[in-house]
Amino acid sequence: MPKDSLKKFNNLKRETRGMINIDPLQAGGILTNEARQALVEWGDGFSVCDFCQGKLDEIKNPPIYDFVHQILPEFINADAVCLTNGAREGKFMIMNAIAKYGDFIIIDKNSHYTTYVAAERAGLKIKIVENSGYPEFKIDANKYEEAIKEIQKEKGNIALLLLTYPDGNYGNLADAKKLAEIAKKYNIPFLLNTAYAIGRMPVNMEELGVDFVIASGHKSMASSGPIGFIGMKKEWENILMKKSRYFPKKEIEALGCTARGTVIMTLMASFSKVSERIKQWPEQVEKARWFSEEMEKLGLKQLGEKPHNHDLMFFESKKLFEISEKEKRGRYFLYQELKKNNIWGIKPGLTKNFKLSTFAVSKEELKKILKTFEDILKLGTVPFLKN
Ligand SMILES: *Cc1c(COP(=O)(O)O)cnc(C)c1O
């Protein structure tokens, strides 16, 4: 190894920290000051395990037990909660625990890729409920009933219904309550993927009537990651948390232990702020709708549900695409112009279609973003010479 080749690892600076962040993936995961402190305090490996007697969620100091068995269940109105290493791990845990190899899972077309890979890993067959297509891409809960009937006609066994709430592409919130009724009618467990919901907006399992929810701490709960949790109805507790025959305290689906590090500490440290911020959800939706209207005034088109019900939004812009075809920087011009204006979150190279989130930014900052888009669109009125 050449001398000094490891030097670059000694000072890992993050270029984008502190920028105006409209990346849907990052907007809900920005740490609170309390979590930032916890991150340093508990950074030493396995330090949360100082007083562990064999089960992470039973640790009283730091107060993980209270958090997992009292605070979180109350927060989402679940009978029980278990920690996971993320939303995807939650999905896989549920699928692996309750389904048999070769069973069907019915999912929405707007599902996250992790839904597919979790089902594949669990050996399940996937049946997809299509969306309504351009421009709203809505999921109709009634279509699940058709899918159920089709599978049952072929004598297939359906282990689980899954709905993405909201989906990570358009930010659509489908009718989960309606699907819960269908799930009950056919006696099929129902999992609601709330990676983009819990921690941003109120979610009440009892009210929705679902069997499971999965949450993502780094996506929506101001937490470093990866961490998440499952909320479940009582009847699933013993199945999901089945113990090892050899180590009676260790849960098999959790491989004995999950989020055993700083991640749980940041999730707990941010929680009082997170539980407060969900009360601002109506204002968040209002802000998103206002931003969508202003973007449309500039000539962009918001796809997905309209009026919109979530901070994650998908935009289409033929104008920006046309500019990219003339611009000498090509399709990277949008990313570069935004970055110049201290705005982070639209993927490099995207112009025609992109998603963003208004969650972590104030209306003042959104005004700056709109002004920047306005200026960028003016680039299109100036004739360019392509290099
Ligand atoms: C981000 C995301 C996930 C994955 O979350 P992890 O906690 O990183 O596993 C799953 N589903 C949806 C809809 C997402 O947006």
The ligand as an SDF file (V2000), in Angstrom:
LIG
                    3D

 15 15  0  0  0  0  0  0  0  0999 V2000
  -36.9890    4.4800    1.6760 C   0  0  0  0  0  0  0  0  0  0  0  0
  -38.0770    3.5070    1.5400 C   0  0  0  0  0  0  0  0  0  0  0  0
  -37.9170    2.2010    1.9800 C   0  0  0  0  0  0  0  0  0  0  0  0
  -36.6310    1.6830    2.5380 C   0  0  0  0  0  0  0  0  0  0  0  0
  -36.3910    2.1610    3.8240 O   0  0  0  0  0  0  0  0  0  0  0  0
  -35.2180    1.5550    4.6900 P   0  0  0  0  0  0  0  0  0  0  0  0
  -35.5600    1.9600    6.0740 O   0  0  0  0  0  0  0  0  0  0  0  0
  -33.9540    2.1860    4.2010 O   0  0  0  0  0  0  0  0  0  0  0  0
  -35.1970    0.0950    4.4790 O   0  0  0  0  0  0  0  0  0  0  0  0
  -38.9820    1.3420    1.8560 C   0  0  0  0  0  0  0  0  0  0  0  0
  -40.1430    1.7270    1.3260 N   0  0  0  0  0  0  0  0  0  0  0  0
  -40.3390    2.9830    0.8870 C   0  0  0  0  0  0  0  0  0  0  0  0
  -41.6560    3.3710    0.3060 C   0  0  0  0  0  0  0  0  0  0  0  0
  -39.3150    3.8970    0.9650 C   0  0  0  0  0  0  0  0  0  0  0  0
  -39.4990    5.1290    0.4890 O   0  0  0  0  0  0  0  0  0  0  0  0
  1  2  1  0
  2  3  1  0
  2 14  2  0
  3  4  1  0
  3 10  2  0
  4  5  1  0
  5  6  1  0
  6  7  2  0
  6  8  1  0
  6  9  1  0
 10 11  1  0
 11 12  2  0
 12 13  1  0
 12 14  1  0
 14 15  1  0
M  END
$$$$
